[in-house]
Amino acid sequence: MNGARPRSAREVVEEMLRRQRAGDETFLDDLVTADMVNHAAGPQGREGLRAILRTIDDDLGPVELEQHHLIGEGDLVVQHVTLHGTHRASTMPLLADSPVTGRPAAWTFIHIWRVADGMLVEHWACRDDMGLLEQLRPS
């Protein structure tokens, strides 16, 4: 034994945000299980999350994440974040058929992550989709 204590669930989510902000493209491989269950809309697993993040970056990137709250208890972590970006494409289902506006946009989320053995294994989300759409509605 090396005496190091296992990371808390909160520390895993903190690392994910830090590495995501730094542009580290390996954070999903290191922190998300291949079979992560995504209870939110969208594809499943690590590759599904990678596809979701790629689509968000294509449509609203480059994005910046502002974390408002991070609350951890046991194996669950609640993360309240706002994604800031610019509307430059409309490929995600939420924006389908929306004309590209080029406007800045802020999209707020509450994520719930479940961590097991230092890896993200489950995800739930509540998104302010109406708030995003209102910002991008044609004038």
A tleap script that builds the chain and sets N, CA, C and O, in Angstrom:
source leaprc.protein.ff14SB
mol = sequence {
  NMET ASN GLY ALA ARG PRO ARG SER ALA ARG
  GLU VAL VAL GLU GLU MET LEU ARG ARG GLN
  ARG ALA GLY ASP GLU THR PHE LEU ASP ASP
  LEU VAL THR ALA ASP MET VAL ASN HIE ALA
  ALA GLY PRO GLN GLY ARG GLU GLY LEU ARG
  ALA ILE LEU ARG THR ILE ASP ASP ASP LEU
  GLY PRO VAL GLU LEU GLU GLN HIE HIE LEU
  ILE GLY GLU GLY ASP LEU VAL VAL GLN HIE
  VAL THR LEU HIE GLY THR HIE ARG ALA SER
  THR MET PRO LEU LEU ALA ASP SER PRO VAL
  THR GLY ARG PRO ALA ALA TRP THR PHE ILE
  HIE ILE TRP ARG VAL ALA ASP GLY MET LEU
  VAL GLU HIE TRP ALA CYS ARG ASP ASP MET
  GLY LEU LEU GLU GLN LEU ARG PRO CSER
}
set mol.1.N position { 0.822 -1.186 0.000 }
set mol.1.CA position { 0.000 0.000 0.000 }
set mol.1.C position { 0.869 1.254 0.000 }
set mol.1.O position { 1.896 1.314 0.675 }
set mol.2.N position { 0.445 2.234 -0.756 }
set mol.2.CA position { 1.232 3.459 -0.824 }
set mol.2.C position { 0.744 4.512 0.166 }
set mol.2.O position { 1.342 5.583 0.264 }
set mol.3.N position { -0.321 4.231 0.896 }
set mol.3.CA position { -0.807 5.140 1.914 }
set mol.3.C position { -1.670 6.266 1.394 }
set mol.3.O position { -2.230 7.024 2.186 }
set mol.4.N position { -1.793 6.396 0.095 }
set mol.4.CA position { -2.620 7.460 -0.473 }
set mol.4.C position { -4.087 7.099 -0.298 }
set mol.4.O position { -4.493 5.961 -0.533 }
set mol.5.N position { -4.862 8.070 0.113 }
set mol.5.CA position { -6.287 7.821 0.265 }
set mol.5.C position { -6.967 7.952 -1.092 }
set mol.5.O position { -6.518 8.728 -1.936 }
set mol.6.N position { -8.036 7.207 -1.310 }
set mol.6.CA position { -8.754 7.343 -2.578 }
set mol.6.C position { -9.360 8.744 -2.694 }
set mol.6.O position { -9.719 9.358 -1.690 }
set mol.7.N position { -9.468 9.235 -3.917 }
set mol.7.CA position { -10.071 10.553 -4.134 }
set mol.7.C position { -11.562 10.491 -3.823 }
set mol.7.O position { -12.222 9.480 -4.064 }
set mol.8.N position { -12.069 11.577 -3.292 }
set mol.8.CA position { -13.510 11.665 -3.049 }
set mol.8.C position { -14.223 11.886 -4.374 }
set mol.8.O position { -13.603 12.269 -5.366 }
set mol.9.N position { -15.522 11.644 -4.386 }
set mol.9.CA position { -16.330 11.883 -5.585 }
set mol.9.C position { -16.213 13.342 -6.006 }
set mol.9.O position { -16.097 13.646 -7.193 }
set mol.10.N position { -16.243 14.234 -5.034 }
set mol.10.CA position { -16.116 15.660 -5.336 }
set mol.10.C position { -14.777 15.972 -6.008 }
set mol.10.O position { -14.725 16.761 -6.952 }
set mol.11.N position { -13.703 15.360 -5.529 }
set mol.11.CA position { -12.385 15.587 -6.126 }
set mol.11.C position { -12.330 15.107 -7.574 }
set mol.11.O position { -11.664 15.723 -8.406 }
set mol.12.N position { -13.021 14.018 -7.878 }
set mol.12.CA position { -13.060 13.509 -9.256 }
set mol.12.C position { -13.746 14.526 -10.166 }
set mol.12.O position { -13.257 14.808 -11.260 }
set mol.13.N position { -14.878 15.077 -9.721 }
set mol.13.CA position { -15.603 16.061 -10.530 }
set mol.13.C position { -14.797 17.356 -10.634 }
set mol.13.O position { -14.787 17.988 -11.690 }
set mol.14.N position { -14.128 17.757 -9.567 }
set mol.14.CA position { -13.253 18.931 -9.631 }
set mol.14.C position { -12.152 18.728 -10.669 }
set mol.14.O position { -11.845 19.637 -11.441 }
set mol.15.N position { -11.558 17.529 -10.684 }
set mol.15.CA position { -10.517 17.244 -11.666 }
set mol.15.C position { -11.072 17.288 -13.083 }
set mol.15.O position { -10.422 17.803 -13.993 }
set mol.16.N position { -12.280 16.745 -13.271 }
set mol.16.CA position { -12.887 16.772 -14.591 }
set mol.16.C position { -13.039 18.208 -15.089 }
set mol.16.O position { -12.670 18.512 -16.223 }
set mol.17.N position { -13.574 19.086 -14.257 }
set mol.17.CA position { -13.770 20.480 -14.663 }
set mol.17.C position { -12.435 21.167 -14.926 }
set mol.17.O position { -12.299 21.893 -15.912 }
set mol.18.N position { -11.460 20.950 -14.069 }
set mol.18.CA position { -10.141 21.566 -14.246 }
set mol.18.C position { -9.517 21.138 -15.571 }
set mol.18.O position { -8.996 21.969 -16.314 }
set mol.19.N position { -9.570 19.854 -15.861 }
set mol.19.CA position { -8.966 19.348 -17.096 }
set mol.19.C position { -9.760 19.758 -18.333 }
set mol.19.O position { -9.190 20.015 -19.394 }
set mol.20.N position { -11.077 19.816 -18.182 }
set mol.20.CA position { -11.913 20.265 -19.296 }
set mol.20.C position { -11.605 21.720 -19.626 }
set mol.20.O position { -11.443 22.071 -20.795 }
set mol.21.N position { -11.523 22.563 -18.612 }
set mol.21.CA position { -11.185 23.974 -18.813 }
set mol.21.C position { -9.807 24.143 -19.447 }
set mol.21.O position { -9.594 25.067 -20.233 }
set mol.22.N position { -8.874 23.256 -19.110 }
set mol.22.CA position { -7.505 23.342 -19.618 }
set mol.22.C position { -7.374 22.799 -21.047 }
set mol.22.O position { -6.304 22.877 -21.651 }
set mol.23.N position { -8.467 22.250 -21.579 }
set mol.23.CA position { -8.426 21.713 -22.935 }
set mol.23.C position { -7.789 20.337 -23.026 }
set mol.23.O position { -7.380 19.912 -24.106 }
set mol.24.N position { -7.700 19.638 -21.904 }
set mol.24.CA position { -7.127 18.290 -21.862 }
set mol.24.C position { -8.103 17.319 -22.532 }
set mol.24.O position { -9.190 17.074 -22.010 }
set mol.25.N position { -7.726 16.782 -23.659 }
set mol.25.CA position { -8.622 15.909 -24.412 }
set mol.25.C position { -8.672 14.485 -23.866 }
set mol.25.O position { -9.429 13.662 -24.380 }
set mol.26.N position { -7.879 14.174 -22.831 }
set mol.26.CA position { -7.860 12.818 -22.275 }
set mol.26.C position { -8.711 12.667 -21.018 }
set mol.26.O position { -8.791 11.573 -20.459 }
set mol.27.N position { -9.353 13.754 -20.562 }
set mol.27.CA position { -10.047 13.666 -19.278 }
set mol.27.C position { -11.179 12.641 -19.298 }
set mol.27.O position { -11.417 11.983 -18.285 }
set mol.28.N position { -11.877 12.486 -20.412 }
set mol.28.CA position { -12.956 11.493 -20.466 }
set mol.28.C position { -12.405 10.082 -20.333 }
set mol.28.O position { -12.981 9.255 -19.625 }
set mol.29.N position { -11.296 9.800 -21.008 }
set mol.29.CA position { -10.684 8.471 -20.940 }
set mol.29.C position { -10.256 8.132 -19.514 }
set mol.29.O position { -10.352 6.982 -19.085 }
set mol.30.N position { -9.790 9.128 -18.796 }
set mol.30.CA position { -9.265 8.901 -17.452 }
set mol.30.C position { -10.331 8.916 -16.362 }
set mol.30.O position { -10.131 8.324 -15.301 }
set mol.31.N position { -11.463 9.583 -16.605 }
set mol.31.CA position { -12.415 9.832 -15.512 }
set mol.31.C position { -13.822 9.284 -15.728 }
set mol.31.O position { -14.629 9.310 -14.799 }
set mol.32.N position { -14.142 8.787 -16.925 }
set mol.32.CA position { -15.488 8.302 -17.228 }
set mol.32.C position { -15.401 6.837 -17.648 }
set mol.32.O position { -14.585 6.481 -18.498 }
set mol.33.N position { -16.243 5.985 -17.052 }
set mol.33.CA position { -16.234 4.578 -17.455 }
set mol.33.C position { -16.789 4.444 -18.870 }
set mol.33.O position { -17.616 5.242 -19.311 }
set mol.34.N position { -16.315 3.424 -19.563 }
set mol.34.CA position { -16.748 3.186 -20.948 }
set mol.34.C position { -18.259 3.003 -21.021 }
set mol.34.O position { -18.881 3.369 -22.018 }
set mol.35.N position { -18.855 2.439 -19.967 }
set mol.35.CA position { -20.292 2.150 -19.974 }
set mol.35.C position { -21.092 3.076 -19.053 }
set mol.35.O position { -22.133 2.681 -18.528 }
set mol.36.N position { -20.607 4.305 -18.857 }
set mol.36.CA position { -21.331 5.254 -18.009 }
set mol.36.C position { -22.799 5.338 -18.444 }
set mol.36.O position { -23.103 5.413 -19.635 }
set mol.37.N position { -23.688 5.324 -17.474 }
set mol.37.CA position { -25.119 5.444 -17.751 }
set mol.37.C position { -25.486 6.917 -17.727 }
set mol.37.O position { -25.300 7.601 -16.721 }
set mol.38.N position { -26.007 7.394 -18.846 }
set mol.38.CA position { -26.442 8.787 -18.962 }
set mol.38.C position { -27.963 8.812 -18.861 }
set mol.38.O position { -28.662 8.462 -19.812 }
set mol.39.N position { -28.471 9.230 -17.698 }
set mol.39.CA position { -29.912 9.301 -17.491 }
set mol.39.C position { -30.504 10.548 -18.139 }
set mol.39.O position { -31.724 10.684 -18.222 }
set mol.40.N position { -29.651 11.453 -18.597 }
set mol.40.CA position { -30.094 12.635 -19.337 }
set mol.40.C position { -30.255 12.228 -20.801 }
set mol.40.O position { -29.875 11.124 -21.193 }
set mol.41.N position { -30.813 13.115 -21.587 }
set mol.41.CA position { -30.989 12.827 -23.010 }
set mol.41.C position { -29.649 12.634 -23.683 }
set mol.41.O position { -28.670 13.289 -23.325 }
set mol.42.N position { -29.598 11.747 -24.646 }
set mol.42.CA position { -28.390 11.596 -25.434 }
set mol.42.C position { -27.815 10.207 -25.383 }
set mol.42.O position { -28.330 9.324 -24.698 }
set mol.43.N position { -26.731 10.027 -26.125 }
set mol.43.CA position { -26.103 8.709 -26.211 }
set mol.43.C position { -25.449 8.305 -24.897 }
set mol.43.O position { -25.226 9.131 -24.012 }
set mol.44.N position { -25.148 7.023 -24.793 }
set mol.44.CA position { -24.641 6.435 -23.560 }
set mol.44.C position { -23.130 6.267 -23.587 }
set mol.44.O position { -22.489 6.326 -24.636 }
set mol.45.N position { -22.587 6.056 -22.395 }
set mol.45.CA position { -21.188 5.706 -22.233 }
set mol.45.C position { -20.239 6.869 -22.458 }
set mol.45.O position { -20.642 7.992 -22.762 }
set mol.46.N position { -18.964 6.551 -22.297 }
set mol.46.CA position { -17.908 7.554 -22.477 }
set mol.46.C position { -17.949 8.141 -23.880 }
set mol.46.O position { -17.836 9.355 -24.048 }
set mol.47.N position { -18.110 7.289 -24.890 }
set mol.47.CA position { -18.123 7.784 -26.263 }
set mol.47.C position { -19.371 8.615 -26.540 }
set mol.47.O position { -19.327 9.555 -27.333 }
set mol.48.N position { -20.473 8.275 -25.895 }
set mol.48.CA position { -21.669 9.095 -26.023 }
set mol.48.C position { -21.468 10.478 -25.436 }
set mol.48.O position { -21.874 11.476 -26.031 }
set mol.49.N position { -20.836 10.541 -24.255 }
set mol.49.CA position { -20.543 11.833 -23.640 }
set mol.49.C position { -19.570 12.626 -24.501 }
set mol.49.O position { -19.709 13.840 -24.651 }
set mol.50.N position { -18.584 11.936 -25.067 }
set mol.50.CA position { -17.628 12.609 -25.947 }
set mol.50.C position { -18.364 13.228 -27.145 }
set mol.50.O position { -18.070 14.358 -27.537 }
set mol.51.N position { -19.314 12.492 -27.722 }
set mol.51.CA position { -20.085 13.001 -28.867 }
set mol.51.C position { -20.938 14.201 -28.467 }
set mol.51.O position { -21.034 15.171 -29.219 }
set mol.52.N position { -21.554 14.143 -27.294 }
set mol.52.CA position { -22.367 15.266 -26.809 }
set mol.52.C position { -21.503 16.512 -26.654 }
set mol.52.O position { -21.869 17.588 -27.129 }
set mol.53.N position { -20.364 16.370 -25.994 }
set mol.53.CA position { -19.485 17.523 -25.772 }
set mol.53.C position { -18.952 18.076 -27.086 }
set mol.53.O position { -18.820 19.290 -27.235 }
set mol.54.N position { -18.647 17.206 -28.034 }
set mol.54.CA position { -18.170 17.650 -29.346 }
set mol.54.C position { -19.261 18.455 -30.065 }
set mol.54.O position { -18.973 19.493 -30.661 }
set mol.55.N position { -20.493 17.985 -30.011 }
set mol.55.CA position { -21.605 18.684 -30.657 }
set mol.55.C position { -21.838 20.042 -30.012 }
set mol.55.O position { -22.057 21.031 -30.711 }
set mol.56.N position { -21.791 20.097 -28.679 }
set mol.56.CA position { -21.952 21.380 -27.990 }
set mol.56.C position { -20.847 22.337 -28.408 }
set mol.56.O position { -21.107 23.512 -28.669 }
set mol.57.N position { -19.615 21.842 -28.473 }
set mol.57.CA position { -18.511 22.702 -28.877 }
set mol.57.C position { -18.662 23.152 -30.333 }
set mol.57.O position { -18.349 24.296 -30.663 }
set mol.58.N position { -19.135 22.272 -31.190 }
set mol.58.CA position { -19.360 22.654 -32.593 }
set mol.58.C position { -20.417 23.755 -32.700 }
set mol.58.O position { -20.264 24.701 -33.473 }
set mol.59.N position { -21.489 23.623 -31.917 }
set mol.59.CA position { -22.606 24.571 -32.017 }
set mol.59.C position { -22.391 25.862 -31.234 }
set mol.59.O position { -22.835 26.927 -31.663 }
set mol.60.N position { -21.714 25.779 -30.090 }
set mol.60.CA position { -21.611 26.940 -29.196 }
set mol.60.C position { -20.169 27.292 -28.822 }
set mol.60.O position { -19.943 28.180 -28.001 }
set mol.61.N position { -19.227 26.625 -29.400 }
set mol.61.CA position { -17.842 26.796 -28.975 }
set mol.61.C position { -17.132 27.954 -29.640 }
set mol.61.O position { -17.654 28.590 -30.557 }
set mol.62.N position { -15.935 28.212 -29.158 }
set mol.62.CA position { -15.360 27.524 -28.006 }
set mol.62.C position { -16.105 27.923 -26.730 }
set mol.62.O position { -16.479 29.080 -26.537 }
set mol.63.N position { -16.304 26.934 -25.877 }
set mol.63.CA position { -17.101 27.170 -24.676 }
set mol.63.C position { -16.215 27.424 -23.466 }
set mol.63.O position { -15.065 26.988 -23.401 }
set mol.64.N position { -16.790 28.139 -22.520 }
set mol.64.CA position { -16.152 28.382 -21.226 }
set mol.64.C position { -17.152 27.944 -20.171 }
set mol.64.O position { -18.341 28.245 -20.273 }
set mol.65.N position { -16.676 27.235 -19.160 }
set mol.65.CA position { -17.553 26.751 -18.096 }
set mol.65.C position { -17.356 27.573 -16.840 }
set mol.65.O position { -16.236 27.751 -16.361 }
set mol.66.N position { -18.461 28.070 -16.317 }
set mol.66.CA position { -18.466 28.812 -15.058 }
set mol.66.C position { -19.181 27.949 -14.028 }
set mol.66.O position { -20.368 27.659 -14.174 }
set mol.67.N position { -18.464 27.541 -12.992 }
set mol.67.CA position { -19.069 26.719 -11.942 }
set mol.67.C position { -19.575 27.607 -10.823 }
set mol.67.O position { -18.842 28.437 -10.285 }
set mol.68.N position { -20.846 27.418 -10.482 }
set mol.68.CA position { -21.472 28.205 -9.412 }
set mol.68.C position { -21.458 27.451 -8.077 }
set mol.68.O position { -21.163 28.031 -7.032 }
set mol.69.N position { -21.777 26.164 -8.123 }
set mol.69.CA position { -21.837 25.351 -6.913 }
set mol.69.C position { -21.331 23.949 -7.218 }
set mol.69.O position { -21.501 23.435 -8.324 }
set mol.70.N position { -20.710 23.345 -6.223 }
set mol.70.CA position { -20.287 21.952 -6.299 }
set mol.70.C position { -20.528 21.354 -4.920 }
set mol.70.O position { -19.902 21.753 -3.938 }
set mol.71.N position { -21.434 20.403 -4.859 }
set mol.71.CA position { -21.842 19.817 -3.581 }
set mol.71.C position { -21.665 18.311 -3.671 }
set mol.71.O position { -22.212 17.666 -4.566 }
set mol.72.N position { -20.905 17.758 -2.750 }
set mol.72.CA position { -20.674 16.324 -2.757 }
set mol.72.C position { -21.130 15.677 -1.469 }
set mol.72.O position { -20.938 16.213 -0.378 }
set mol.73.N position { -21.736 14.517 -1.617 }
set mol.73.CA position { -22.122 13.710 -0.462 }
set mol.73.C position { -21.987 12.245 -0.845 }
set mol.73.O position { -22.707 11.750 -1.713 }
set mol.74.N position { -21.074 11.567 -0.202 }
set mol.74.CA position { -20.852 10.161 -0.525 }
set mol.74.C position { -20.376 10.015 -1.960 }
set mol.74.O position { -19.407 10.653 -2.373 }
set mol.75.N position { -21.067 9.169 -2.716 }
set mol.75.CA position { -20.654 8.922 -4.093 }
set mol.75.C position { -21.343 9.836 -5.103 }
set mol.75.O position { -21.153 9.671 -6.308 }
set mol.76.N position { -22.145 10.806 -4.628 }
set mol.76.CA position { -22.868 11.723 -5.513 }
set mol.76.C position { -22.320 13.145 -5.421 }
set mol.76.O position { -21.962 13.623 -4.345 }
set mol.77.N position { -22.264 13.809 -6.578 }
set mol.77.CA position { -21.814 15.199 -6.648 }
set mol.77.C position { -22.808 15.966 -7.509 }
set mol.77.O position { -23.153 15.543 -8.613 }
set mol.78.N position { -23.265 17.107 -6.983 }
set mol.78.CA position { -24.149 17.994 -7.732 }
set mol.78.C position { -23.316 19.187 -8.181 }
set mol.78.O position { -22.631 19.828 -7.384 }
set mol.79.N position { -23.394 19.464 -9.467 }
set mol.79.CA position { -22.599 20.535 -10.065 }
set mol.79.C position { -23.539 21.489 -10.800 }
set mol.79.O position { -24.277 21.079 -11.695 }
set mol.80.N position { -23.504 22.752 -10.417 }
set mol.80.CA position { -24.306 23.810 -11.059 }
set mol.80.C position { -23.349 24.646 -11.887 }
set mol.80.O position { -22.470 25.311 -11.340 }
set mol.81.N position { -23.515 24.617 -13.211 }
set mol.81.CA position { -22.594 25.311 -14.108 }
set mol.81.C position { -23.352 26.091 -15.172 }
set mol.81.O position { -24.495 25.776 -15.505 }
set mol.82.N position { -22.690 27.114 -15.697 }
set mol.82.CA position { -23.174 27.819 -16.878 }
set mol.82.C position { -22.111 27.705 -17.946 }
set mol.82.O position { -20.936 27.990 -17.716 }
set mol.83.N position { -22.548 27.282 -19.116 }
set mol.83.CA position { -21.690 27.175 -20.285 }
set mol.83.C position { -21.852 28.462 -21.078 }
set mol.83.O position { -22.970 28.849 -21.418 }
set mol.84.N position { -20.752 29.121 -21.372 }
set mol.84.CA position { -20.766 30.357 -22.162 }
set mol.84.C position { -20.136 30.062 -23.516 }
set mol.84.O position { -19.094 29.412 -23.598 }
set mol.85.N position { -20.772 30.542 -24.567 }
set mol.85.CA position { -20.238 30.330 -25.903 }
set mol.85.C position { -20.883 31.269 -26.902 }
set mol.85.O position { -21.506 32.265 -26.533 }
set mol.86.N position { -20.722 30.935 -28.174 }
set mol.86.CA position { -21.276 31.726 -29.273 }
set mol.86.C position { -21.986 30.782 -30.228 }
set mol.86.O position { -21.432 29.754 -30.616 }
set mol.87.N position { -23.197 31.124 -30.603 }
set mol.87.CA position { -23.993 30.274 -31.489 }
set mol.87.C position { -23.415 30.313 -32.900 }
set mol.87.O position { -23.547 31.308 -33.613 }
set mol.88.N position { -22.767 29.203 -33.293 }
set mol.88.CA position { -22.128 29.174 -34.604 }
set mol.88.C position { -22.568 28.009 -35.477 }
set mol.88.O position { -22.114 27.883 -36.614 }
set mol.89.N position { -23.459 27.146 -34.955 }
set mol.89.CA position { -24.045 26.058 -35.744 }
set mol.89.C position { -25.302 25.592 -35.012 }
set mol.89.O position { -25.527 25.955 -33.858 }
set mol.90.N position { -26.111 24.793 -35.683 }
set mol.90.CA position { -27.359 24.286 -35.080 }
set mol.90.C position { -27.518 22.805 -35.386 }
set mol.90.O position { -28.506 22.389 -35.991 }
set mol.91.N position { -26.531 22.009 -34.960 }
set mol.91.CA position { -26.581 20.578 -35.236 }
set mol.91.C position { -27.172 19.762 -34.097 }
set mol.91.O position { -27.642 18.648 -34.333 }
set mol.92.N position { -27.166 20.274 -32.868 }
set mol.92.CA position { -27.739 19.511 -31.761 }
set mol.92.C position { -29.262 19.517 -31.889 }
set mol.92.O position { -29.836 20.483 -32.391 }
set mol.93.N position { -29.921 18.444 -31.438 }
set mol.93.CA position { -31.379 18.373 -31.579 }
set mol.93.C position { -32.115 19.596 -31.016 }
set mol.93.O position { -33.103 20.038 -31.602 }
set mol.94.N position { -31.654 20.138 -29.907 }
set mol.94.CA position { -32.309 21.303 -29.312 }
set mol.94.C position { -32.333 22.492 -30.271 }
set mol.94.O position { -33.297 23.258 -30.281 }
set mol.95.N position { -31.301 22.650 -31.062 }
set mol.95.CA position { -31.201 23.810 -31.952 }
set mol.95.C position { -31.606 23.499 -33.397 }
set mol.95.O position { -31.490 24.358 -34.271 }
set mol.96.N position { -32.073 22.289 -33.647 }
set mol.96.CA position { -32.438 21.898 -35.018 }
set mol.96.C position { -33.349 22.946 -35.642 }
set mol.96.O position { -34.304 23.412 -35.020 }
set mol.97.N position { -33.044 23.300 -36.862 }
set mol.97.CA position { -33.817 24.268 -37.649 }
set mol.97.C position { -33.710 25.707 -37.149 }
set mol.97.O position { -34.405 26.584 -37.662 }
set mol.98.N position { -32.851 25.968 -36.157 }
set mol.98.CA position { -32.653 27.339 -35.686 }
set mol.98.C position { -31.598 28.012 -36.555 }
set mol.98.O position { -30.512 27.462 -36.740 }
set mol.99.N position { -31.899 29.190 -37.090 }
set mol.99.CA position { -30.874 29.883 -37.868 }
set mol.99.C position { -29.705 30.283 -36.963 }
set mol.99.O position { -29.908 30.693 -35.819 }
set mol.100.N position { -28.510 30.164 -37.474 }
set mol.100.CA position { -27.312 30.523 -36.713 }
set mol.100.C position { -27.304 32.040 -36.527 }
set mol.100.O position { -27.450 32.797 -37.487 }
set mol.101.N position { -27.130 32.470 -35.273 }
set mol.101.CA position { -27.216 33.895 -34.957 }
set mol.101.C position { -25.866 34.560 -34.753 }
set mol.101.O position { -25.748 35.773 -34.924 }
set mol.102.N position { -24.844 33.794 -34.391 }
set mol.102.CA position { -23.554 34.391 -34.060 }
set mol.102.C position { -23.567 35.123 -32.726 }
set mol.102.O position { -22.596 35.795 -32.378 }
set mol.103.N position { -24.651 35.000 -31.983 }
set mol.103.CA position { -24.781 35.694 -30.685 }
set mol.103.C position { -24.099 34.922 -29.557 }
set mol.103.O position { -23.986 33.697 -29.599 }
set mol.104.N position { -23.649 35.668 -28.551 }
set mol.104.CA position { -23.181 34.991 -27.344 }
set mol.104.C position { -24.368 34.308 -26.663 }
set mol.104.O position { -25.505 34.769 -26.755 }
set mol.105.N position { -24.082 33.215 -25.988 }
set mol.105.CA position { -25.131 32.468 -25.309 }
set mol.105.C position { -24.608 31.923 -23.995 }
set mol.105.O position { -23.425 31.609 -23.862 }
set mol.106.N position { -25.505 31.814 -23.026 }
set mol.106.CA position { -25.200 31.201 -21.736 }
set mol.106.C position { -26.260 30.127 -21.488 }
set mol.106.O position { -27.458 30.395 -21.579 }
set mol.107.N position { -25.810 28.916 -21.174 }
set mol.107.CA position { -26.705 27.765 -20.995 }
set mol.107.C position { -26.403 27.164 -19.633 }
set mol.107.O position { -25.282 26.721 -19.384 }
set mol.108.N position { -27.388 27.144 -18.756 }
set mol.108.CA position { -27.190 26.706 -17.375 }
set mol.108.C position { -27.626 25.255 -17.195 }
set mol.108.O position { -28.638 24.814 -17.740 }
set mol.109.N position { -26.834 24.533 -16.418 }
set mol.109.CA position { -27.068 23.112 -16.149 }
set mol.109.C position { -26.955 22.832 -14.660 }
set mol.109.O position { -26.260 23.538 -13.929 }
set mol.110.N position { -27.652 21.788 -14.224 }
set mol.110.CA position { -27.366 21.140 -12.946 }
set mol.110.C position { -27.084 19.686 -13.287 }
set mol.110.O position { -27.952 18.972 -13.787 }
set mol.111.N position { -25.869 19.263 -13.011 }
set mol.111.CA position { -25.463 17.879 -13.246 }
set mol.111.C position { -25.430 17.155 -11.910 }
set mol.111.O position { -25.075 17.736 -10.884 }
set mol.112.N position { -25.800 15.890 -11.933 }
set mol.112.CA position { -25.575 14.997 -10.800 }
set mol.112.C position { -24.710 13.868 -11.330 }
set mol.112.O position { -25.070 13.193 -12.295 }
set mol.113.N position { -23.579 13.672 -10.698 }
set mol.113.CA position { -22.621 12.636 -11.087 }
set mol.113.C position { -22.537 11.605 -9.978 }
set mol.113.O position { -22.504 11.961 -8.800 }
set mol.114.N position { -22.500 10.323 -10.343 }
set mol.114.CA position { -22.198 9.271 -9.362 }
set mol.114.C position { -20.819 8.726 -9.703 }
set mol.114.O position { -20.517 8.412 -10.855 }
set mol.115.N position { -19.998 8.625 -8.676 }
set mol.115.CA position { -18.607 8.203 -8.828 }
set mol.115.C position { -18.416 6.877 -8.096 }
set mol.115.O position { -18.882 6.700 -6.971 }
set mol.116.N position { -17.727 5.954 -8.752 }
set mol.116.CA position { -17.341 4.681 -8.128 }
set mol.116.C position { -15.894 4.392 -8.514 }
set mol.116.O position { -15.524 4.469 -9.685 }
set mol.117.N position { -15.094 4.063 -7.526 }
set mol.117.CA position { -13.675 3.734 -7.757 }
set mol.117.C position { -12.962 4.806 -8.569 }
set mol.117.O position { -12.164 4.492 -9.452 }
set mol.118.N position { -13.250 6.079 -8.272 }
set mol.118.CA position { -12.559 7.187 -8.911 }
set mol.118.C position { -13.001 7.500 -10.330 }
set mol.118.O position { -12.347 8.276 -11.027 }
set mol.119.N position { -14.112 6.901 -10.768 }
set mol.119.CA position { -14.592 7.102 -12.137 }
set mol.119.C position { -16.065 7.523 -12.119 }
set mol.119.O position { -16.830 7.116 -11.244 }
set mol.120.N position { -16.446 8.347 -13.103 }
set mol.120.CA position { -17.842 8.748 -13.264 }
set mol.120.C position { -18.594 7.590 -13.900 }
set mol.120.O position { -18.245 7.134 -14.989 }
set mol.121.N position { -19.644 7.108 -13.203 }
set mol.121.CA position { -20.375 5.928 -13.671 }
set mol.121.C position { -21.826 6.228 -14.033 }
set mol.121.O position { -22.442 5.476 -14.788 }
set mol.122.N position { -22.383 7.328 -13.498 }
set mol.122.CA position { -23.757 7.713 -13.828 }
set mol.122.C position { -23.864 9.224 -13.887 }
set mol.122.O position { -23.105 9.942 -13.235 }
set mol.123.N position { -24.830 9.701 -14.688 }
set mol.123.CA position { -25.029 11.133 -14.883 }
set mol.123.C position { -26.511 11.435 -15.070 }
set mol.123.O position { -27.219 10.745 -15.803 }
set mol.124.N position { -26.956 12.482 -14.389 }
set mol.124.CA position { -28.291 13.050 -14.569 }
set mol.124.C position { -28.092 14.533 -14.840 }
set mol.124.O position { -27.084 15.104 -14.424 }
set mol.125.N position { -29.038 15.167 -15.533 }
set mol.125.CA position { -28.882 16.606 -15.804 }
set mol.125.C position { -30.242 17.282 -15.896 }
set mol.125.O position { -31.237 16.692 -16.316 }
set mol.126.N position { -30.239 18.526 -15.493 }
set mol.126.CA position { -31.371 19.428 -15.689 }
set mol.126.C position { -30.791 20.649 -16.390 }
set mol.126.O position { -29.868 21.284 -15.879 }
set mol.127.N position { -31.340 20.981 -17.576 }
set mol.127.CA position { -30.782 22.066 -18.385 }
set mol.127.C position { -31.830 23.151 -18.577 }
set mol.127.O position { -33.027 22.875 -18.645 }
set mol.128.N position { -31.362 24.378 -18.662 }
set mol.128.CA position { -32.252 25.499 -18.969 }
set mol.128.C position { -32.323 25.681 -20.484 }
set mol.128.O position { -31.810 26.655 -21.035 }
set mol.129.N position { -32.971 24.720 -21.140 }
set mol.129.CA position { -33.096 24.765 -22.598 }
set mol.129.C position { -33.899 25.975 -23.061 }
set mol.129.O position { -33.540 26.610 -24.052 }
set mol.130.N position { -34.961 26.296 -22.369 }
set mol.130.CA position { -35.778 27.445 -22.776 }
set mol.130.C position { -34.983 28.746 -22.678 }
set mol.130.O position { -35.132 29.631 -23.521 }
set mol.131.N position { -34.151 28.862 -21.665 }
set mol.131.CA position { -33.318 30.053 -21.530 }
set mol.131.C position { -32.350 30.185 -22.694 }
set mol.131.O position { -32.126 31.287 -23.194 }
set mol.132.N position { -31.769 29.060 -23.133 }
set mol.132.CA position { -30.862 29.102 -24.276 }
set mol.132.C position { -31.622 29.491 -25.543 }
set mol.132.O position { -31.182 30.365 -26.290 }
set mol.133.N position { -32.752 28.850 -25.781 }
set mol.133.CA position { -33.530 29.144 -26.984 }
set mol.133.C position { -33.995 30.592 -27.031 }
set mol.133.O position { -34.020 31.205 -28.098 }
set mol.134.N position { -34.360 31.134 -25.891 }
set mol.134.CA position { -34.800 32.536 -25.835 }
set mol.134.C position { -33.671 33.469 -26.261 }
set mol.134.O position { -33.912 34.453 -26.961 }
set mol.135.N position { -32.451 33.171 -25.849 }
set mol.135.CA position { -31.310 34.003 -26.228 }
set mol.135.C position { -31.023 33.966 -27.722 }
set mol.135.O position { -30.521 34.935 -28.292 }
set mol.136.N position { -31.348 32.835 -28.355 }
set mol.136.CA position { -30.989 32.643 -29.755 }
set mol.136.C position { -32.160 32.862 -30.723 }
set mol.136.O position { -32.018 32.718 -31.937 }
set mol.137.N position { -33.310 33.211 -30.154 }
set mol.137.CA position { -34.479 33.451 -31.003 }
set mol.137.C position { -34.217 34.643 -31.923 }
set mol.137.O position { -33.696 35.665 -31.477 }
set mol.138.N position { -34.576 34.518 -33.211 }
set mol.138.CA position { -34.385 35.643 -34.120 }
set mol.138.C position { -35.109 36.884 -33.623 }
set mol.138.O position { -36.199 36.795 -33.056 }
set mol.139.N position { -34.501 38.027 -33.837 }
set mol.139.CA position { -35.074 39.308 -33.365 }
set mol.139.C position { -36.293 39.688 -34.166 }
set mol.139.O position { -36.899 40.729 -33.910 }
savepdb mol mol.pdb
quit
